[in-house]
Amino acid sequence: MRLILVGPPGAGKGTQAERLVAKHGIPQLSTGDMLRAAVAAQTPVGLKAKEVMNAGGLVSDEIVVGIIRDRIAEDDARKGFILDGFPRTIAQAEALDKMLQDSNQKVDAVLELRVDQTKLVDRIIKRAEDAKAAGQPVRKDDDPEVFKQRLEAYNRDTAVVVPYYEKADLLSVIDGMQSIDDVTASIESALQGLDG
């Protein structure tokens, strides 16, 4: 099962991806996590991405597509995967389609977590407070000002993939303002009938 989670930053994609991993036994491929790991390891890609990410921008398609291409070729992703944070643009969506077609694969479903964006900043502030209370580091992109820039970038650049997948008849819209458990139940309902 090859899934894509779409939605603005703070919509809960990471949380739902973790639950899908646990239930279906397929890996979550989060470009954000992969890029943060590259930054931490100070790889060439990581160093290129660090400056852009710290400013709240999006790294180039070339960097992200290369990371995804390498990752979906790994053994644990052969039965399927969950993409979180990719594709962010139509060009990336088209590159993904071509990558998968080259290996006789396809995207099975796209799940859009639709949320009230006016409430997202409050959600991010709470996430940062919870991380501090737990003694964990607060992600740079959980800074409210950086987050607002990321939200603007999502609306300007990434939201265009929603109609792309709607036209391909792959899109299921999930109410991301429900409780976490209800979002999970809505996702599982949308996935019924897909081979896992």
C-alpha positions in Angstrom: 0.0 0.0 0.0 1.5 3.3 -1.1 0.0 6.2 0.6 0.5 10.0 0.6 -0.5 12.2 3.5 -1.3 15.8 2.5 -2.1 18.8 4.7 -0.7 21.9 6.1 2.1 21.8 8.7 0.6 21.0 12.2 -2.4 19.1 10.7 -1.3 15.8 12.4 0.2 14.0 9.5 3.1 12.7 11.6 0.9 11.3 14.3 -1.4 9.6 11.8 1.6 8.2 9.8 2.9 6.6 13.0 -0.4 4.9 13.5 -0.5 3.7 9.9 3.0 2.3 10.3 2.0 0.4 13.4 -1.1 -1.0 11.8 0.1 -1.8 8.3 3.8 -2.5 8.8 5.0 -0.1 6.1 7.5 2.6 6.7 6.8 6.3 7.0 8.9 8.3 4.7 8.9 11.9 6.0 11.0 14.2 4.0 11.2 16.5 7.0 12.6 13.8 9.2 15.0 12.6 6.4 16.2 16.2 5.8 16.6 16.9 9.6 18.7 13.7 9.8 20.8 14.9 6.9 21.2 18.3 8.7 22.2 16.6 12.0 24.7 14.3 10.1 26.0 17.4 8.3 25.8 15.6 4.9 26.2 17.7 1.8 22.5 17.6 1.2 21.9 18.4 4.9 24.2 21.5 4.8 22.4 22.7 1.6 19.0 22.2 3.2 19.8 23.6 6.7 19.9 27.3 5.7 16.6 27.0 3.7 14.8 25.1 6.4 15.9 27.5 9.2 14.4 30.3 7.2 11.1 28.4 6.9 11.6 27.8 3.2 11.3 24.6 1.2 14.4 22.8 -0.2 14.7 22.3 -3.9 12.9 19.6 -5.8 16.2 18.1 -6.9 17.3 17.4 -3.4 14.0 16.1 -2.2 13.3 13.9 -5.2 16.8 12.4 -4.9 16.2 11.5 -1.2 12.8 9.9 -2.0 14.2 7.9 -5.0 16.9 6.4 -2.9 14.5 5.7 0.0 11.7 3.9 -1.9 14.3 1.6 -3.4 15.2 0.2 0.1 13.9 -3.3 1.1 11.5 -2.1 3.8 9.6 0.1 1.3 9.0 -2.6 -1.3 5.6 -3.6 0.1 4.5 0.0 0.4 5.2 3.2 2.3 3.6 6.3 3.7 4.8 9.6 2.3 4.5 12.5 4.7 5.6 15.9 3.4 6.1 14.8 -0.2 5.1 15.6 -2.9 5.0 19.3 -2.2 4.6 20.5 -5.7 3.1 19.3 -9.0 6.6 18.8 -10.3 7.3 16.5 -7.4 4.0 14.6 -7.8 4.9 14.0 -11.5 8.4 12.9 -10.6 6.9 10.5 -8.0 4.5 9.1 -10.6 7.4 8.5 -13.0 9.6 6.9 -10.3 6.8 4.5 -9.4 5.9 3.7 -13.0 9.5 2.8 -13.7 9.2 0.0 -11.2 5.6 -1.0 -12.0 4.2 0.7 -8.9 1.6 3.4 -8.3 0.2 5.6 -5.5 -2.8 3.7 -4.0 -4.4 6.6 -2.0 -3.9 10.2 -1.0 -5.3 11.3 2.3 -5.8 15.0 2.9 -6.0 16.1 6.5 -8.2 19.2 6.1 -8.0 21.6 9.1 -9.0 25.0 10.2 -5.8 26.9 9.5 -6.7 29.7 11.9 -6.4 27.2 14.8 -3.1 25.7 13.6 -0.9 28.3 15.2 -2.4 27.5 18.6 -1.8 23.8 18.0 1.9 24.5 17.1 2.4 26.7 20.3 0.9 23.8 22.4 3.2 21.3 20.6 6.2 23.4 21.4 5.1 23.8 25.1 4.6 20.1 25.4 8.0 19.4 24.0 9.6 21.8 26.5 7.6 20.3 29.4 8.8 16.8 28.4 12.4 18.1 28.3 12.6 17.6 24.6 14.1 20.1 22.1 11.6 22.3 20.3 11.9 22.0 16.6 12.9 25.2 14.8 9.9 24.9 12.6 7.6 25.0 15.7 8.5 28.7 16.2 5.2 30.5 15.6 6.8 33.0 13.1 8.6 30.3 11.2 5.4 28.2 11.3 3.4 31.0 9.7 5.9 31.2 6.9 5.6 27.5 6.4 1.8 27.7 6.3 2.0 30.5 3.7 4.4 28.3 1.7 2.1 25.4 2.0 -0.9 27.4 0.7 1.1 29.0 -2.1 3.0 25.9 -3.3 1.8 22.6 -1.9 -2.0 22.9 -1.8 -1.9 22.6 -5.6 -1.2 18.8 -5.3 -4.7 18.3 -3.8 -6.6 18.9 -7.1 -3.8 16.9 -9.0 -4.7 13.8 -6.9 -8.4 14.6 -6.9 -8.4 14.6 -10.7 -6.6 11.2 -10.5 -9.4 9.9 -8.3 -7.0 9.1 -5.5 -8.0 11.7 -2.9 -9.9 11.1 0.3 -10.5 14.2 2.5 -10.3 13.6 6.2 -11.5 16.1 8.8 -8.3 16.8 10.7 -10.0 18.8 13.4 -11.5 15.6 14.9 -9.9 13.9 17.8 -6.7 11.9 17.0 -8.6 8.6 17.4 -11.5 9.8 15.2 -9.0 11.0 12.5 -7.4 7.5 12.6 -10.9 5.9 12.2 -11.7 8.1 9.3 -8.4 7.2 7.6 -9.0 3.4 8.1 -12.5 3.8 6.7 -11.0 5.6 3.6 -8.5 2.8 3.1 -10.9 -0.1 3.3 -10.5 -2.4 0.3 -6.9 -1.4 -0.4 -4.5 -4.3 -0.4 -2.0 -4.0 2.4 
